[in-house]
Amino acid sequence: MTGVVLAAHALTPSLSATGNCCDNAVVESFFSTLKREARLEACPSVRALRAAIGDDIDGWYNPHRLHSSLQYQSPLQYETQLLLSDRAA
């Protein structure tokens, strides 16, 4: 069913096959971290859950959480560094 819906919108799935998490290890790691660190189980509604996820990503994960895949910088620090190096080049 999912393949049919994706094809109807001319979209390609990001994973090659069901159960093959190695194709998208960074995203799998992100979702694992989100589930482990964000304390989402206390959300009383879908609306509250969406707000909590957004708050966690924008308030902690991107500006402060250090990532080994980004040379132990936060995503915001890493992006800023890339932008500055592009301007210098």
SVG drawing of the C-alpha trace seen along z (x, -y; Angstrom):
<svg xmlns="http://www.w3.org/2000/svg" viewBox="-5 -35 43 41">
<polyline fill="none" stroke="black" stroke-width="0.4" points="0.0,0.0 2.7,-2.5 4.5,-1.9 1.3,-2.7 0.8,-5.9 4.4,-7.0 4.3,-6.1 1.0,-8.1 2.9,-11.2 6.1,-10.4 8.0,-9.9 10.8,-7.5 11.1,-5.9 14.2,-6.7 14.9,-3.1 15.6,-0.3 13.5,2.4 11.5,3.0 13.7,3.7 16.9,2.4 17.8,-0.4 21.4,-0.6 20.3,-2.7 19.3,-5.5 21.4,-5.1 21.5,-8.8 17.7,-9.1 17.3,-5.8 19.8,-7.2 17.9,-10.5 14.6,-8.7 16.2,-6.5 17.6,-9.5 14.3,-11.4 12.4,-8.5 15.1,-8.1 15.7,-11.7 12.5,-13.8 10.2,-12.4 7.3,-12.2 5.2,-9.7 3.7,-12.4 2.0,-14.1 -1.8,-14.0 -2.7,-14.5 -1.3,-14.4 -1.2,-18.3 0.9,-18.3 3.1,-15.5 3.8,-17.5 4.6,-20.6 6.9,-18.7 8.8,-17.2 9.2,-20.6 10.3,-22.1 12.9,-19.3 14.3,-19.6 14.4,-23.4 15.3,-24.0 17.8,-21.2 18.7,-18.8 19.7,-21.3 21.3,-24.1 22.9,-22.2 23.2,-18.4 26.6,-17.3 26.8,-14.7 29.7,-12.3 28.9,-12.3 29.4,-16.1 32.8,-16.1 31.1,-16.6 29.4,-19.8 25.7,-20.6 23.8,-20.7 23.6,-24.4 27.3,-24.8 28.1,-22.5 25.8,-24.3 27.2,-27.7 30.7,-26.4 29.8,-25.1 28.2,-28.4 31.2,-30.4 33.6,-28.2 31.5,-28.5 31.6,-32.3 35.4,-32.2 35.9,-30.1"/>
</svg>
